[in-house]
Each structure stands twice: as C-alpha cells, then as structure tokens.
Amino acid sequence: MITCLSFPLFGQAQVVVDDKYVENDVVSLAGKKGFSFSTKSGDFLFKPYALVQASAKFNRYEDVGLDTPYADKIANSGFEIPNAILGFTGKAYDIVTFNLSINAAQSGGALLQQAWFDVAVKESFRIRVGKFKTPFSHAYLTTLGETLFPVLPLSLTKDVVLPYSLNAVNPVFATGFDLGIQVHGLVNDKWNYQVGVFNGTGIGVNTANKTMSDDHDWLASLLYAGRLAYMPKGVMPTTQGDPSNLKDDKMSIAISTSYNVEAQSESSNDFRAGVEFSWIKDRFYFAAEGYWLNMKFTKRQMISKAINFWGAYMQAGYFITDKLQGALRYDLMDRNGTDMDGILNMPAIGANYYFFNSNLKLQVMYQYMGRTGHAKQADRDDDGLGVAIHHATAMLQYTF
C-alpha cells in the first residue's frame, strides 16, 4: 500500500494506491507516507524519491598486484559516496507504471541508473522497456537500500581471472542494469517469470552499438536472459530485512539463465546459470545462491577451449532487537576457472541499525579474503589480485 498525499494541483482528497508494480529498485514504497502527487480518482500517481549513501572504507592488500608501493599495504581506503540517487516513479490509468532515476555518484552512461515504463496487459503478462535490472540473482534484484550488507557478494561483482592476455574486459557473474525489453508477470501470486533481451553492455552504455554474431549467423550479439521464481507463501518482498515488518513468512526458489552473445569486446560468448533460495520468517532472513559461467571464445580469438567458473554464497540476518539486525555471510568463488585448483573463500560479519522515524540506516561489516587449494604460490597470488585481504565498511544511508 502506498499512501499518497494530494496537493491542490491535483485535488484535496487523500488517495490510497495498491499496486505491487509501483516500484523503483532503490527504496521501498510499500507502506510509506511520502511526498506524492495523485489525482482524486487515483488514475495518476507521481512520487519522487531519493537515496544517499556515505561510506568509510578500509582495505588492506598484499604487495602482489599493487601498481604503487602503498604504505603499509593500505589502498582504496577513506570516504566515498557509493550512491546518490534522485528519481521518481508512478502510475497512469492502471495500465502503465514508470520509473526514472539519476545517480549523481556515477559518471558517463552510469549517471542514468534507470529509465523504464511497464505496460500491464494483465497481471500475468506485462511488458517492460528501457533501462532496468536484468533478471539474474536474488542479491542483485534486492532493493538497493534494503540489502543485508553494504557490499554485494564479491563472487557476483569481481571479475574472473583468465589465463590469456586479451584485448577484452574479464566478465563478472552479475549482469546488472542494462537496456532492453522484458516480458514478465505474476501467476496465482506464486509464480513470477521474467524473459528479456538486452544490449549486454551493462549500465555504462546507453547507445545501440551491437551487430549480428559472427559465430551464429542467425543471432544478434545481445544478452538473452530469463528467470523463474516459485513463491509458495505468496509474493516475496525484495528486501533482506525490514524492521517495520517482523511478522512476515515468505519464501522464494528461483532459477535463472542468460546468454551474452559476443560479450566482452566481442571476444567471447558467455553463458550463465543460477539457482537461488531466500526465506524471510519473522525476525529471520536467509538466502543462498550458486551461479555458473561458461566463457567460450569467439572464432576470431582462435582459442577453442572454453573456461568454466562458479560462485556461491550463503547469508543470514536476525533482528536482535526491533532496531538492530545482525548479519553473517560466507562467499565462495572459483575465480581462476575449474581447470585450475584453488578457490577464494570470503567470510563476512556485519550489523545494521535502523533509526526509527528518520529513514536513517547504519550498516557496518568486516570481510576476510582467504585462498584455498592452489597448486602453486603464483596461482594463489594471481587469484587474489585486486582483492583486499581485510575489508571493512561503515555506511550511513538516508532514504526519502
């Protein structure tokens, strides 16, 4: 439910709108009283929103892989603004929902975080067009301001290590925001499906720059993605802990897959598959995910061998009090491929404190990066390039 306060421009009556698709993937609007405009009949809703995050970070690395001899191996530490998002969302005539957001903390194409509209033929068949989250991974599809940790699992966001020197960007598991079109819907309040076609270039590109595939004459060099979720207890909220609702019982089991044709500067065709489980029960939250990446080089690269990677994590949160949530996570990543020994294991601990009646949230975490099973010291060093052994974050967040 979204309570909308009307203004003289649109009328005097207070309007209550119930629409699960009035969303923004940034801050939750459900049950929130905010600065909104609506017509008396509720045919049109316009709601601005904002999210600002300010962080203090500490990272300690090994010497190997650092371009500069940092003092005491400390790098990429200090203060930052991860996100400074201003946007608006709304609804028109029970048919179209829309959303647009600008992230002032980013630059280039990523400055435009989202821009989409969603057309409802019926609840079980909707069409979304524009820039939005691709259908892959519970961790990434969670509302940005409602994650258990201030930093996503590293296995999702860190690039893989390749045994070749290529003029390309090494892929990551997460496909993130992208431009495209998606068909999706909710069936019987238990099944949610998403099938879409995207550019495959990520959040930093807002232009059409793709072509036909050289390896597949009949296929355009785009990202093809889909996700199917089963929610036996009704619609699963896109949150990893909500202090205003500690009496919920929801569960989601989902599978997802995607194929990015001529991804990574046209050097490879990337196939991804994922399986996920998430559960909210009163004060308790739990999630587990596993994902697979098959990277097969295009013919022009003249490398016939494909490389497979995998990652997985488990995380849990519990509200110790109505304001304090404890958090644990264990993250695994086979970063150097299944043909080579060794994995990264990254345990993390954290806590979230919610300041009631002010929309403030404080998140703190510590993560350790360990390495296990590598055959050689050089393999161990390469696997940890660019990853801090000790990482700590304290982040204060405000939402409107």
Stockholm file with secondary structure:
# STOCKHOLM 1.0

chainA/1-400         MITCLSFPLFGQAQVVVDDKYVENDVVSLAGKKGFSFSTKSGDFLFKPYALVQASAKFNRYEDVGLDTPYADKIANSGFEIPNAILGFTGKAYDIVTFNLSINAAQSGGALLQQAWFDVAVKESFRIRVGKFKTPFSHAYLTTLGETLFPVLPLSLTKDVVLPYSLNAVNPVFATGFDLGIQVHGLVNDKWNYQVGVFNGTGIGVNTANKTMSDDHDWLASLLYAGRLAYMPKGVMPTTQGDPSNLKDDKMSIAISTSYNVEAQSESSNDFRAGVEFSWIKDRFYFAAEGYWLNMKFTKRQMISKAINFWGAYMQAGYFITDKLQGALRYDLMDRNGTDMDGILNMPAIGANYYFFNSNLKLQVMYQYMGRTGHAKQADRDDDGLGVAIHHATAMLQYTF
#=GR chainA/1-400 SS CEEECCCTTTCSSCEEECCTTCCCSSSCCTTCEESCEECTTSSEEEEEEEEEEEEEEEEECCSTTCSSCCGGGBCSCEEEEEEEEEEEEEEETTTEEEEEEEETTCCGGGGEEEEEEEEEEETTEEEEEEEEECSCCHHHHSCGGGCSSSSCCHHHHSCCCCSSCCSSCCCCSCCCEEEEEEEEEEETTTEEEEEEEECSSCTTCCSCCCCBCSSCTTSBSCEEEEEEEECTTSCCCSCSCCTTCCSCEEEEEEEEEEEEEEHHHHTEEEEEEEEEEEEEETTEEEEEEEEEEEEEECGGGTCCCCEEEEEEEEEEEEESSSSEEEEEEEEEEETTCTTSCCEEEEEEEEEEEEETTTTEEEEEEEEECEEECCSSHHHHHHHTTTCCSEEEEEEEEEEC
#=GC SS_cons         CEEECCCTTTCSSCEEECCTTCCCSSSCCTTCEESCEECTTSSEEEEEEEEEEEEEEEEECCSTTCSSCCGGGBCSCEEEEEEEEEEEEEEETTTEEEEEEEETTCCGGGGEEEEEEEEEEETTEEEEEEEEECSCCHHHHSCGGGCSSSSCCHHHHSCCCCSSCCSSCCCCSCCCEEEEEEEEEEETTTEEEEEEEECSSCTTCCSCCCCBCSSCTTSBSCEEEEEEEECTTSCCCSCSCCTTCCSCEEEEEEEEEEEEEEHHHHTEEEEEEEEEEEEEETTEEEEEEEEEEEEEECGGGTCCCCEEEEEEEEEEEEESSSSEEEEEEEEEEETTCTTSCCEEEEEEEEEEEEETTTTEEEEEEEEECEEECCSSHHHHHHHTTTCCSEEEEEEEEEEC
//
